[in-house]
């Protein structure tokens, strides 16, 4: 529900507005987590197998970029907007971080400015796509490799759910750093 023209009249959100509201929480929270962190904090890992804040934010942005681009039928910001070259990571451009080893996690050495810039680019592309959606679009099957097949609605909720989970992990690691 939201006010209309500054009056107290409320109208229901449509599906696009609801998804945009959900996805818009990701860059805002990422900015809070990254605020004031230097390279040492960004790459800190509580143990040798843990993920760093830099890896968590990079991975959530890569996951959203790859998956939203797939369902939208567009190129990923990672390659289209030059983020792969800018960040210069030693991975194939298709890498999103899923299933990476501890050694690969340690290779993510990216500054907060680049992480936020990339996430902001991904966010804007995601919002452009989400703004086009109507309720009936959510039932479109986007992945029939699963039983039951995955619909657009399920995929979009899964993406933002993963992003929020990784943000919580990054916030937790930041808390550990602040207590040291």
N, C-alpha and C positions, 0 to 999 in steps of 0.2 A: 504494500500500500504506500502511496506517495501523495503529497499535496499537489494540487493542480492549480496553476496560476496564483500561487500564494494563498489560496483559500483552504478551508478545512475539508473540502470535498476530497475523498480518497478514491482512487481507482486501482484496480488490480494490475500487478506487473505482468507483462507478457513474457514468454519463454526467453526471448532474446535479452530482455532487460534483466531477468533473473540470472542468466548465465554471465552476462557482462558484470553484474554486481559481484558474483562469485569470483570470476577471474581477476577482477580489479583489486582484490585483496592481496594477490600474490606480489606484484611489484611494490606495493606500499609496505608490506611486511618485510620484504627482502631489503628495502632501503633502510628500515629500522635495524635489521640484523647486521647489515654491513657498515652502518654509520661509524666512522672513526677507526675502522680496523686497518692495521698495517699488514704487510705481507706475512709477518710472523704469526699474527692472529688468524689470518685467512687460511694459512696452510697448517695450522696446529691440528694434530690428531691425538685424541686422548690415549690411543694405543696404536700399535703398528697396523691393525686391521680396520681401524675406524676411518670414517670419511671426514674430510676437512670441510670447513664452511665454504671455501672456494669451490670444492668439488660438488657439494650439495647444491649450491646456487647455479653453477654451470649445468649440472645434470638436470635439474628441474626445468631450466630454460630450454635445454636441448630436447628434453622429452616433449615439452609442450610444443616447441617449434616443429619437430618432426611429425608429431601426431596430428596437430591441427592442420599443418600444410597438407598432410596426406588426405584428410577428410575434406579439405577445402579444394583440393586439386591445384595447389599452388606450390611454387618452389619455397624451400625453407629460407628464412632470414640468414641462417648460418652461412649458406653459400651465396645466395642472391645478393646480400648486402655486405659481403666481404668479411664477416665475423671470423670465419675459419682462418683466413689469411691474417687478419689483424691479431688474433690471439696466438697464432703460431703453435698450436698444440701438436704433439708428435703422433697424432692419430689420423686415420682415414676420415675424410669429411663426413662420412655417414655415421660416425661414432656418436652415440648419445650417452654413453656411460653405463648402460645396462650390462651387468655381468662383468664389469671391469675388475681387474686384479688389484691388490693392494699397491703394487708397484705402479700401475697405471694411475690410480687415484693420486699418488704422490707427485705425478707429473703435471697436475693441474696447478699452475702457478700464475694466476691471473689476478690483476688488481680489481678492487671494488668498482672503480669507474667503468672498466670494460664489462664486468659482470652486470652492472646495472644498465649500461648502454645496450647490451645484447638483450637482456630481459625486457627492457622498454620496447625495443624493436619487435620482439616476439609478441609482447602484449598488444601493441598496436595492430599487428597483423591478425592476431586472434580476435580482437574486438571487431575489426572490420568484417571478419567472417561471421562471428556470432550475431552481429547486428542484422544479418540477412535472414536469420532463421525464423521459421514459423513452427508452431507446435507439431504439425504433421511431418516436418522434416526429421524430427527426433526418432521416428520409427524406421528410417532408412537403414538397411543393413550395410555396415562398413567393413565387416570382417567376418567371413563365413568359415574361418578356420577353427572356430570354437563351437561348442555345443552347450547352450544355444548360441546361434550367431550373435555377434555384437552389433548393436544398433548405434546410430550416431549419438543418441541421448546417453546411453551407457558409456560410450567412449569419452564424451565430453565431461561427464561427471567423474570418471576415472582419472582423467588428466588433472583436473583441478584438485581432486582428492590427493593424488600423489604429490602435487606441488605443495599443498598445505602440510602434508606429512613431512616432506623434506625441509620445509621452512621451520617447522617445529624442531626438527633435529638440529638445524643450523643455530637456532636460538638457544637450544640446550648447550651446544658446544660453546657458543659465545658466553653463556652463563658460567661454564666451567673456567674459561679463560679469565673472566672478570674476578673469580674467586681465588685465583692463583696468586 
